[in-house]
């Protein structure tokens, strides 16, 4: 429908583009290879194929079982105590990467928003800390400094697209993040009966791994 192809312009054409999440992963591992507290600021990359299949980046830290577990956990889906004991490790991200609180309600809100008004700019998945308002934010508490801050979903060119805003991205943790984002987008796209288009990944602080200071 014409309503899904409203006039506009997406300036992400100026950013580096990657065919798959694996290609972007290779790139960010390379540009942060100095390691330690070496930080790349304001990195932006566009992933053209954000399907779950193309966004499954298996590594030594994140084998397929770990990716599946963390994605189900962050989606608010069921998992077993046995899976928790097997896959959950501090090196794979702690409270900063726990996005499950209210996630199903947030996803439902996005679906309702875009189904009701496909041109909306309000389809967001906010990921603040859950227990208090931002007025009481405490930088000492990792649970209050989530790595991903928001996912902005929108319809453009007849496709569901997304921009992710991250405070912090350790390149080593990227496979977990992108598998979750891809699964979320696939789920929303299926509910909207709409193909999923490109994904724009915006990172304020990009480091090689969790050895970075106060990440």
C-alpha contacts under 8 A as a table, 3 or more apart, distances in Angstrom:
res1	aa1	res2	aa2	distance
1	X	4	X	5.61
1	X	5	X	7.14
1	X	158	X	7.91
2	X	5	X	5.14
2	X	6	X	6.59
3	X	6	X	5.65
3	X	118	X	7.42
3	X	119	X	7.40
4	X	118	X	6.50
4	X	119	X	7.05
4	X	155	X	6.58
4	X	156	X	6.49
4	X	157	X	6.52
4	X	158	X	5.22
5	X	156	X	6.13
5	X	157	X	4.95
5	X	158	X	5.92
6	X	119	X	7.75
6	X	156	X	7.60
6	X	157	X	7.85
10	X	13	X	6.74
11	X	14	X	6.11
12	X	15	X	5.31
12	X	46	X	7.25
12	X	200	X	7.46
13	X	16	X	7.90
13	X	17	X	7.95
15	X	44	X	6.34
15	X	45	X	5.87
15	X	46	X	6.77
16	X	44	X	7.12
16	X	45	X	5.11
16	X	46	X	6.30
17	X	45	X	5.79
17	X	46	X	4.69
17	X	47	X	6.09
17	X	48	X	7.10
18	X	21	X	7.17
18	X	23	X	5.83
18	X	24	X	5.77
18	X	45	X	7.16
18	X	46	X	5.98
18	X	47	X	4.94
18	X	48	X	6.20
19	X	23	X	6.54
19	X	47	X	5.76
19	X	48	X	5.06
19	X	49	X	5.92
20	X	23	X	5.32
20	X	24	X	6.71
20	X	47	X	5.61
20	X	48	X	6.33
20	X	49	X	5.36
20	X	50	X	6.70
20	X	54	X	5.85
20	X	55	X	6.60
21	X	24	X	5.11
21	X	25	X	6.06
21	X	47	X	6.18
21	X	49	X	7.66
21	X	50	X	7.00
21	X	54	X	6.59
21	X	55	X	5.05
21	X	56	X	7.69
21	X	57	X	7.14
21	X	178	X	7.19
22	X	25	X	4.97
22	X	26	X	6.25
22	X	54	X	7.49
22	X	55	X	6.77
22	X	56	X	7.73
22	X	57	X	5.74
23	X	26	X	5.28
23	X	27	X	6.40
24	X	27	X	5.03
24	X	28	X	6.24
24	X	45	X	7.39
24	X	47	X	7.36
25	X	28	X	5.34
25	X	29	X	6.11
25	X	171	X	6.92
25	X	174	X	6.97
25	X	175	X	7.55
26	X	29	X	5.31
26	X	30	X	6.26
27	X	30	X	5.14
27	X	31	X	6.32
28	X	31	X	5.18
28	X	32	X	6.12
28	X	171	X	6.07
28	X	208	X	7.77
29	X	32	X	5.43
29	X	33	X	5.85
29	X	171	X	5.71
29	X	172	X	7.49
29	X	208	X	6.18
30	X	33	X	5.12
31	X	34	X	7.84
31	X	40	X	7.90
32	X	35	X	5.91
32	X	38	X	6.78
32	X	39	X	7.08
32	X	40	X	7.08
32	X	171	X	7.74
32	X	206	X	7.51
32	X	207	X	5.78
32	X	208	X	4.95
33	X	208	X	6.16
34	X	38	X	6.34
34	X	208	X	7.64
35	X	38	X	5.69
35	X	207	X	6.99
35	X	208	X	5.18
35	X	209	X	7.05
35	X	211	X	7.78
35	X	212	X	7.65
36	X	207	X	7.71
36	X	208	X	7.12
36	X	209	X	7.44
36	X	211	X	5.43
36	X	212	X	5.01
36	X	213	X	7.72
37	X	207	X	6.89
37	X	211	X	6.97
37	X	212	X	4.16
37	X	213	X	5.72
38	X	207	X	6.23
38	X	208	X	7.66
38	X	212	X	7.30
39	X	205	X	6.21
39	X	206	X	5.50
39	X	207	X	5.01
40	X	43	X	6.76
40	X	204	X	7.97
40	X	205	X	5.96
40	X	206	X	4.95
40	X	207	X	6.51
41	X	203	X	7.22
41	X	204	X	5.23
41	X	205	X	4.91
41	X	206	X	6.22
42	X	202	X	6.88
42	X	203	X	5.36
42	X	204	X	4.31
42	X	205	X	6.44
42	X	206	X	7.80
43	X	202	X	5.99
43	X	203	X	5.14
43	X	204	X	6.51
43	X	205	X	7.66
43	X	206	X	7.14
44	X	200	X	7.07
44	X	201	X	5.60
44	X	202	X	4.54
44	X	203	X	6.27
45	X	200	X	5.86
45	X	201	X	5.33
45	X	202	X	6.79
46	X	198	X	6.83
46	X	199	X	5.69
46	X	200	X	4.40
46	X	201	X	6.16
47	X	50	X	6.20
47	X	198	X	5.71
47	X	199	X	5.19
47	X	200	X	6.33
47	X	201	X	7.70
48	X	197	X	6.96
48	X	198	X	4.52
48	X	199	X	6.55
49	X	54	X	6.57
49	X	55	X	7.90
49	X	197	X	7.03
49	X	198	X	6.11
49	X	199	X	7.83
50	X	54	X	6.33
50	X	55	X	5.91
50	X	182	X	5.72
50	X	196	X	7.45
50	X	197	X	7.17
50	X	198	X	6.28
50	X	199	X	6.37
51	X	54	X	5.31
51	X	55	X	6.00
51	X	182	X	5.91
51	X	183	X	7.77
51	X	186	X	6.95
51	X	196	X	7.50
52	X	55	X	4.88
52	X	56	X	6.11
52	X	179	X	6.45
52	X	182	X	5.23
52	X	183	X	5.81
52	X	186	X	7.27
53	X	56	X	5.58
54	X	57	X	7.81
55	X	175	X	7.73
55	X	178	X	6.32
55	X	179	X	5.55
55	X	182	X	6.53
56	X	64	X	7.72
56	X	67	X	7.84
56	X	175	X	7.05
56	X	178	X	7.91
56	X	179	X	5.80
57	X	62	X	7.99
57	X	175	X	5.35
57	X	179	X	7.66
58	X	62	X	5.66
58	X	63	X	5.05
58	X	64	X	5.93
58	X	67	X	7.85
58	X	175	X	7.08
59	X	62	X	4.86
59	X	63	X	5.58
59	X	175	X	7.85
60	X	63	X	6.04
61	X	92	X	7.15
61	X	172	X	7.73
62	X	65	X	7.70
62	X	66	X	5.48
62	X	67	X	5.97
62	X	92	X	7.75
62	X	175	X	7.07
62	X	176	X	7.10
63	X	66	X	5.47
63	X	67	X	6.43
64	X	67	X	5.10
64	X	68	X	6.15
65	X	68	X	5.21
65	X	69	X	6.16
65	X	87	X	7.51
66	X	69	X	5.07
66	X	70	X	6.15
66	X	87	X	5.41
66	X	88	X	7.73
67	X	70	X	5.43
67	X	71	X	6.09
67	X	175	X	7.52
67	X	176	X	5.66
67	X	179	X	6.78
68	X	71	X	5.26
68	X	72	X	6.18
69	X	72	X	5.31
69	X	73	X	6.12
69	X	79	X	7.17
69	X	83	X	7.02
69	X	84	X	7.76
69	X	87	X	7.06
70	X	73	X	4.97
70	X	74	X	6.08
70	X	88	X	7.97
70	X	176	X	6.94
70	X	180	X	7.56
71	X	74	X	5.20
71	X	75	X	5.99
71	X	176	X	7.31
71	X	179	X	6.68
71	X	180	X	4.69
71	X	183	X	7.47
72	X	75	X	5.07
72	X	76	X	6.27
72	X	77	X	4.97
72	X	78	X	6.68
72	X	79	X	7.00
72	X	180	X	7.95
73	X	76	X	5.32
73	X	77	X	5.82
73	X	78	X	6.96
73	X	79	X	6.85
73	X	100	X	6.36
74	X	77	X	7.47
74	X	98	X	6.34
74	X	99	X	5.12
74	X	100	X	4.17
74	X	101	X	7.99
74	X	103	X	7.31
74	X	180	X	7.17
75	X	99	X	7.76
75	X	100	X	5.82
75	X	103	X	6.08
75	X	104	X	6.79
75	X	180	X	7.46
75	X	184	X	7.18
76	X	100	X	5.16
76	X	101	X	7.42
76	X	102	X	7.72
76	X	103	X	6.03
76	X	104	X	6.15
79	X	83	X	6.57
79	X	84	X	7.40
80	X	83	X	5.16
80	X	84	X	6.35
81	X	84	X	4.92
81	X	85	X	6.14
82	X	85	X	5.21
82	X	86	X	6.16
83	X	86	X	5.04
83	X	87	X	5.97
83	X	88	X	7.92
84	X	87	X	5.56
84	X	88	X	5.46
85	X	88	X	6.14
88	X	92	X	7.09
89	X	92	X	5.39
89	X	93	X	7.13
89	X	94	X	7.66
90	X	93	X	5.36
90	X	94	X	5.47
91	X	94	X	7.73
91	X	210	X	7.40
92	X	173	X	6.58
93	X	96	X	6.68
93	X	97	X	5.63
93	X	173	X	7.27
94	X	97	X	5.72
94	X	98	X	6.73
94	X	142	X	7.86
95	X	98	X	5.08
95	X	142	X	5.90
95	X	143	X	4.60
95	X	146	X	7.43
96	X	142	X	5.33
96	X	143	X	5.08
96	X	144	X	7.21
96	X	145	X	5.95
96	X	146	X	4.25
96	X	147	X	5.67
97	X	146	X	6.10
97	X	147	X	6.16
97	X	148	X	7.51
98	X	101	X	7.88
98	X	143	X	7.84
98	X	146	X	7.63
99	X	103	X	7.03
99	X	127	X	6.42
99	X	146	X	7.97
100	X	103	X	5.12
101	X	130	X	6.74
102	X	105	X	5.38
102	X	106	X	6.26
103	X	106	X	5.00
103	X	107	X	6.11
103	X	125	X	7.95
104	X	107	X	5.11
104	X	108	X	6.14
105	X	108	X	5.07
105	X	109	X	6.20
106	X	109	X	5.06
106	X	110	X	6.38
106	X	124	X	7.87
106	X	125	X	5.85
106	X	126	X	7.79
107	X	110	X	5.14
107	X	111	X	6.30
107	X	125	X	7.00
107	X	188	X	7.34
108	X	111	X	5.16
108	X	112	X	6.15
109	X	112	X	5.12
109	X	113	X	6.01
109	X	123	X	7.54
110	X	113	X	5.00
110	X	114	X	6.23
110	X	123	X	4.84
110	X	124	X	6.36
110	X	125	X	7.35
110	X	153	X	7.67
110	X	188	X	7.93
111	X	114	X	5.45
111	X	115	X	5.90
111	X	123	X	7.91
111	X	188	X	6.28
111	X	191	X	7.13
111	X	192	X	6.88
112	X	115	X	5.16
112	X	116	X	5.91
113	X	116	X	5.31
113	X	117	X	5.90
113	X	118	X	7.39
113	X	120	X	7.03
113	X	122	X	7.28
113	X	123	X	5.98
114	X	117	X	5.06
114	X	118	X	4.47
114	X	119	X	7.23
114	X	120	X	6.46
114	X	123	X	6.72
114	X	154	X	7.52
114	X	155	X	7.72
114	X	192	X	7.87
115	X	118	X	5.94
115	X	192	X	6.58
117	X	120	X	5.46
118	X	154	X	7.68
118	X	155	X	6.33
119	X	154	X	7.43
119	X	155	X	6.71
120	X	123	X	6.67
120	X	154	X	7.10
121	X	153	X	7.89
121	X	154	X	6.62
122	X	152	X	7.89
123	X	152	X	6.15
123	X	153	X	5.37
123	X	154	X	6.64
124	X	150	X	6.73
124	X	151	X	5.60
124	X	152	X	4.61
124	X	153	X	5.97
125	X	150	X	5.48
125	X	151	X	4.95
125	X	152	X	6.53
126	X	149	X	6.22
126	X	150	X	4.50
126	X	151	X	6.58
127	X	146	X	7.08
127	X	148	X	6.71
127	X	149	X	5.09
127	X	150	X	5.67
128	X	134	X	7.68
128	X	144	X	6.98
128	X	145	X	7.76
128	X	146	X	6.69
128	X	149	X	6.49
129	X	132	X	6.98
129	X	133	X	7.81
129	X	134	X	7.88
129	X	143	X	6.18
129	X	144	X	4.68
129	X	145	X	7.14
129	X	146	X	6.93
130	X	133	X	7.78
132	X	136	X	6.80
133	X	136	X	6.09
133	X	137	X	7.35
134	X	137	X	5.08
137	X	144	X	6.37
138	X	141	X	5.67
138	X	144	X	6.58
139	X	142	X	7.03
139	X	144	X	7.02
139	X	145	X	6.59
141	X	144	X	5.48
141	X	145	X	6.88
142	X	145	X	5.17
142	X	146	X	6.99
143	X	146	X	6.22
146	X	149	X	6.37
146	X	167	X	7.53
147	X	166	X	5.63
147	X	167	X	5.19
147	X	168	X	4.91
147	X	169	X	6.67
148	X	151	X	7.94
148	X	164	X	7.39
148	X	165	X	6.13
148	X	166	X	4.24
148	X	167	X	6.07
148	X	168	X	7.11
149	X	164	X	7.88
149	X	165	X	5.72
149	X	166	X	5.51
149	X	167	X	6.52
150	X	164	X	6.06
150	X	165	X	5.39
150	X	166	X	7.28
151	X	162	X	6.70
151	X	163	X	5.84
151	X	164	X	4.52
151	X	165	X	6.32
152	X	162	X	5.45
152	X	163	X	5.15
152	X	164	X	6.32
153	X	160	X	7.01
153	X	161	X	5.78
153	X	162	X	4.41
153	X	163	X	6.64
154	X	160	X	5.89
154	X	161	X	5.41
154	X	162	X	6.19
155	X	158	X	6.31
155	X	159	X	5.46
155	X	160	X	4.70
155	X	161	X	5.95
156	X	159	X	5.39
156	X	160	X	6.57
156	X	161	X	6.76
158	X	194	X	7.46
158	X	195	X	7.69
159	X	194	X	6.14
159	X	195	X	5.27
159	X	196	X	5.42
159	X	197	X	5.26
160	X	185	X	7.79
160	X	189	X	6.38
160	X	194	X	6.50
160	X	195	X	6.21
160	X	196	X	4.68
160	X	197	X	5.56
161	X	196	X	6.16
161	X	197	X	5.06
161	X	198	X	5.53
161	X	199	X	5.91
162	X	185	X	7.92
162	X	198	X	6.98
162	X	199	X	4.98
162	X	200	X	6.32
163	X	199	X	5.80
163	X	200	X	4.55
163	X	201	X	6.01
163	X	202	X	7.22
164	X	199	X	7.67
164	X	200	X	6.25
164	X	201	X	5.11
164	X	202	X	5.90
165	X	201	X	6.70
165	X	202	X	5.04
165	X	203	X	6.25
166	X	169	X	6.68
166	X	201	X	7.79
166	X	202	X	6.08
166	X	203	X	4.80
166	X	204	X	6.32
166	X	205	X	7.91
167	X	203	X	6.11
167	X	204	X	5.23
167	X	205	X	6.13
168	X	203	X	6.27
168	X	204	X	6.17
168	X	205	X	4.75
168	X	206	X	5.99
168	X	207	X	7.91
168	X	215	X	6.80
169	X	173	X	7.07
169	X	174	X	6.74
169	X	203	X	6.46
169	X	205	X	6.26
169	X	206	X	4.91
169	X	207	X	6.41
170	X	173	X	5.29
170	X	174	X	6.47
170	X	206	X	5.89
170	X	207	X	4.88
170	X	208	X	5.38
170	X	209	X	4.77
170	X	210	X	6.30
171	X	174	X	5.14
171	X	206	X	6.97
171	X	207	X	6.13
171	X	208	X	4.96
171	X	209	X	5.91
172	X	175	X	7.18
172	X	208	X	6.31
172	X	209	X	5.23
172	X	210	X	7.83
173	X	176	X	5.68
173	X	177	X	6.72
173	X	209	X	7.30
174	X	177	X	5.11
174	X	178	X	6.06
175	X	178	X	5.44
175	X	179	X	6.10
176	X	179	X	5.45
176	X	180	X	6.42
177	X	180	X	5.33
177	X	181	X	6.26
178	X	181	X	4.97
178	X	182	X	5.94
179	X	182	X	5.21
179	X	183	X	6.17
180	X	183	X	5.17
180	X	184	X	6.17
181	X	184	X	5.11
181	X	185	X	6.19
182	X	185	X	5.16
182	X	186	X	6.08
183	X	186	X	5.08
183	X	187	X	6.15
184	X	187	X	5.15
184	X	188	X	6.27
185	X	188	X	5.11
185	X	189	X	5.90
185	X	196	X	6.93
186	X	189	X	5.08
186	X	190	X	6.06
186	X	196	X	6.77
187	X	190	X	5.20
187	X	191	X	6.36
188	X	191	X	5.11
188	X	192	X	6.21
189	X	192	X	5.05
189	X	193	X	5.78
189	X	194	X	4.98
189	X	195	X	5.98
189	X	196	X	5.99
190	X	193	X	4.87
190	X	194	X	6.34
190	X	195	X	7.73
191	X	194	X	7.79
203	X	206	X	6.33
207	X	210	X	7.80
207	X	212	X	6.63
208	X	211	X	7.99
208	X	212	X	7.64
209	X	212	X	6.50
210	X	215	X	6.93
212	X	215	X	5.86
